[in-house]
């Protein structure tokens, strides 16, 4: 049979289910980690927006050293947001097989 899924004896689950679970794609803590990363992403995006507003509000006095600090923090937050997006995408990968046999 061409294209038929390999199944373990006495099981309805395809071999890919066991391989994905064995390789850690659907570890029990994965959903918790994804939820934590989403919260962290929202917090970081909020701080990034706040920093941008401070720079443009016409009220805050920010000297050249302060701008260096702002630029550093902004760069770190942008990198963190990109990493979180990549991590969530990887963690949400092909987990459909581990939803249950």
C-alpha positions as CSV (number, residue, x, y, z in Angstrom):
1,X,0.0,0.0,0.0
2,X,1.6,3.2,-1.2
3,X,1.1,6.2,1.1
4,X,-0.4,4.2,3.9
5,X,0.5,5.3,7.4
6,X,2.7,3.0,9.4
7,X,0.9,1.9,12.6
8,X,2.2,0.1,15.7
9,X,0.6,-3.3,16.5
10,X,-2.5,-3.0,18.7
11,X,-2.8,0.8,18.2
12,X,-4.8,3.0,16.0
13,X,-2.3,5.9,16.2
14,X,0.1,6.3,13.3
15,X,3.9,6.0,13.9
16,X,4.3,9.8,13.4
17,X,2.2,10.4,16.5
18,X,4.7,8.5,18.6
19,X,7.7,10.0,16.9
20,X,6.4,13.6,17.3
21,X,5.6,13.0,21.0
22,X,9.0,11.2,21.5
23,X,10.9,14.1,19.9
24,X,9.2,16.5,22.4
25,X,7.0,18.4,20.0
26,X,4.0,18.1,22.4
27,X,5.6,18.1,25.8
28,X,3.1,18.8,28.6
29,X,4.6,22.2,29.3
30,X,4.6,23.4,25.7
31,X,1.1,25.1,25.9
32,X,2.1,26.7,29.2
33,X,5.3,28.1,27.7
34,X,3.4,29.4,24.6
35,X,0.9,31.2,26.9
36,X,3.8,32.7,28.9
37,X,5.5,33.8,25.8
38,X,2.3,35.5,24.5
39,X,1.9,37.4,27.8
40,X,5.6,38.4,27.6
41,X,5.1,39.6,24.0
42,X,2.2,41.8,25.0
43,X,4.1,43.3,27.9
44,X,7.2,44.0,25.7
45,X,5.0,45.5,22.9
46,X,3.4,47.7,25.4
47,X,6.7,48.9,26.8
48,X,8.0,49.5,23.3
49,X,4.9,51.6,22.5
50,X,5.4,53.6,25.7
51,X,9.0,54.3,24.9
52,X,8.0,55.5,21.4
53,X,5.3,57.8,22.9
54,X,7.8,59.3,25.4
55,X,10.1,60.2,22.6
56,X,7.4,62.0,20.6
57,X,5.1,63.5,23.3
58,X,6.8,66.9,23.3
59,X,6.9,66.9,27.1
60,X,9.6,64.5,28.1
61,X,13.2,65.9,28.1
62,X,15.6,63.3,26.8
63,X,19.2,64.3,26.3
64,X,21.6,62.5,24.0
65,X,22.6,59.9,26.6
66,X,18.9,59.2,27.3
67,X,18.3,58.7,23.6
68,X,21.1,56.1,23.6
69,X,19.5,54.3,26.5
70,X,16.1,54.5,24.7
71,X,17.7,53.2,21.4
72,X,19.3,50.3,23.3
73,X,16.0,49.3,25.1
74,X,14.1,49.6,21.8
75,X,16.6,47.4,20.0
76,X,16.4,44.8,22.8
77,X,12.6,44.8,22.9
78,X,12.4,44.4,19.1
79,X,14.8,41.5,19.2
80,X,12.8,39.9,22.0
81,X,9.5,40.3,20.1
82,X,11.1,38.7,17.0
83,X,12.5,35.8,19.1
84,X,9.2,35.2,20.8
85,X,7.4,35.1,17.5
86,X,9.9,32.6,16.2
87,X,9.7,30.5,19.3
88,X,5.9,30.4,19.3
89,X,5.9,29.4,15.6
90,X,8.4,26.6,16.3
91,X,6.6,25.4,19.4
92,X,3.2,25.4,17.6
93,X,4.8,23.4,14.8
94,X,3.3,20.1,13.5
95,X,1.7,19.0,16.8
96,X,-1.6,17.9,15.3
97,X,-0.4,14.3,15.6
98,X,0.0,14.5,19.4
99,X,-3.5,15.7,20.0
100,X,-4.4,12.1,20.7
101,X,-4.4,8.8,18.9
